Each structure stands twice: as structure tokens, then as C-alpha cells.
């Protein structure tokens, strides 16, 4: 379970590295920005393809879900099972 930083697509980098380290039967659950879901940049497009290939489940959090922590940034929860 992780909540990597979102700046400069660090969430994508962290999720990819964590997934590489999962053993068969493992599960990764991570908070991520929503930027990857709509950006047309190469990195974000490749990440969308990766999530599709991994049959990942993505949940969008409610707006303001983390307001008590001082942020209103929209986010998603990504679940990957190996």
C-alpha cells in the first residue's frame, strides 16, 4: 500500500518499480494522481497501456477526499494483482 508523490509523474515511476518487485499472488494498492488518465504525453499513455495489460482496477476518489490532510487534489486508487 503506497501514497507516492505526484509531482513530475513520480507516482507512475513508483508504481512501476513496486510492481516489478511483486511476487506471484502479490497485490499493489497505491494512491495516484489523475494526470496519467488524460494526458497525451508518452509516459502517461504507456502507463495507461501498462494498467490495461495488468488488468488493473482503478477507482477515482471523491473530490476533497484528502481535505483533512490539507490537499484538494483529485486522485485515484490503483489496484494491481499479480
Backbone torsions as a table, in degrees:
resi	resn	phi	psi	omega
1	UNK	NA	129.7	-174.4
2	UNK	-144.8	157.0	174.1
3	UNK	-137.1	72.7	-176.8
4	UNK	-70.9	161.7	176.8
5	UNK	-64.2	147.4	-178.2
6	UNK	-91.7	-26.3	-173.4
7	UNK	-56.9	137.9	176.5
8	UNK	54.6	36.7	178.3
9	UNK	60.9	25.3	178.7
10	UNK	-62.1	-29.2	178.4
11	UNK	-62.1	-41.7	177.8
12	UNK	-61.2	-48.9	-179.1
13	UNK	-58.5	-45.3	-179.1
14	UNK	-64.2	-44.3	-178.3
15	UNK	-63.5	-43.2	178.7
16	UNK	-62.3	-43.3	178.9
17	UNK	-65.4	-41.6	179.5
18	UNK	-64.3	-39.5	-179.1
19	UNK	-64.6	-37.2	177.3
20	UNK	-59.7	-27.7	-175.0
21	UNK	-95.0	-3.2	179.1
22	UNK	-72.2	139.4	174.8
23	UNK	-90.0	160.4	175.7
24	UNK	-53.2	134.1	-176.6
25	UNK	89.9	-3.6	-178.1
26	UNK	-81.4	161.3	179.3
27	UNK	-134.6	135.0	175.1
28	UNK	-112.7	130.5	174.6
29	UNK	-127.9	123.0	-176.7
30	UNK	-142.4	143.1	168.6
31	UNK	-79.3	142.7	178.8
32	UNK	-147.2	161.5	174.8
33	UNK	-69.5	173.4	172.9
34	UNK	-96.9	-5.2	-175.9
35	UNK	-54.4	-41.3	-178.5
36	UNK	-62.5	-24.0	-173.5
37	UNK	-77.9	-17.1	-178.0
38	UNK	-129.0	-15.0	-178.2
39	UNK	-66.0	143.1	178.4
40	UNK	-95.1	3.0	178.8
41	UNK	-66.1	156.1	-175.4
42	UNK	-59.2	-46.9	-176.5
43	UNK	-60.7	-45.4	-178.8
44	UNK	-68.9	-37.5	177.0
45	UNK	-63.5	-45.0	178.0
46	UNK	-63.2	-36.7	178.8
47	UNK	-66.2	-41.3	176.4
48	UNK	-60.0	-43.5	177.7
49	UNK	-62.5	-41.7	178.1
50	UNK	-59.6	-47.5	-179.7
51	UNK	-61.9	-39.0	177.8
52	UNK	-64.6	-45.9	179.3
53	UNK	-61.9	-33.8	-179.5
54	UNK	-84.2	-1.7	-176.9
55	UNK	54.9	42.1	-179.5
56	UNK	-69.5	151.7	173.0
57	UNK	-104.9	131.9	-178.3
58	UNK	-123.6	127.7	176.8
59	UNK	-116.0	133.1	174.9
60	UNK	-89.2	130.9	178.2
61	UNK	-77.7	158.8	177.6
62	UNK	-69.3	144.5	176.1
63	UNK	-56.9	131.4	-179.7
64	UNK	82.0	11.4	-177.7
65	UNK	-58.4	-28.3	-177.6
66	UNK	-112.7	24.2	-178.6
67	UNK	-58.2	-37.9	-179.1
68	UNK	-66.2	-18.1	176.5
69	UNK	-93.5	3.7	175.4
70	UNK	92.4	15.6	179.3
71	UNK	-135.8	145.2	177.3
72	UNK	-111.9	9.7	-177.0
73	UNK	-61.9	137.4	175.8
74	UNK	-74.0	147.6	-177.4
75	UNK	-149.4	175.1	177.5
76	UNK	-135.1	162.4	172.8
77	UNK	-114.8	123.8	-178.7
78	UNK	-109.0	129.6	178.3
79	UNK	-121.2	124.8	178.8
80	UNK	-126.4	125.0	175.6
81	UNK	-109.3	134.0	179.1
82	UNK	-100.3	NA	NA
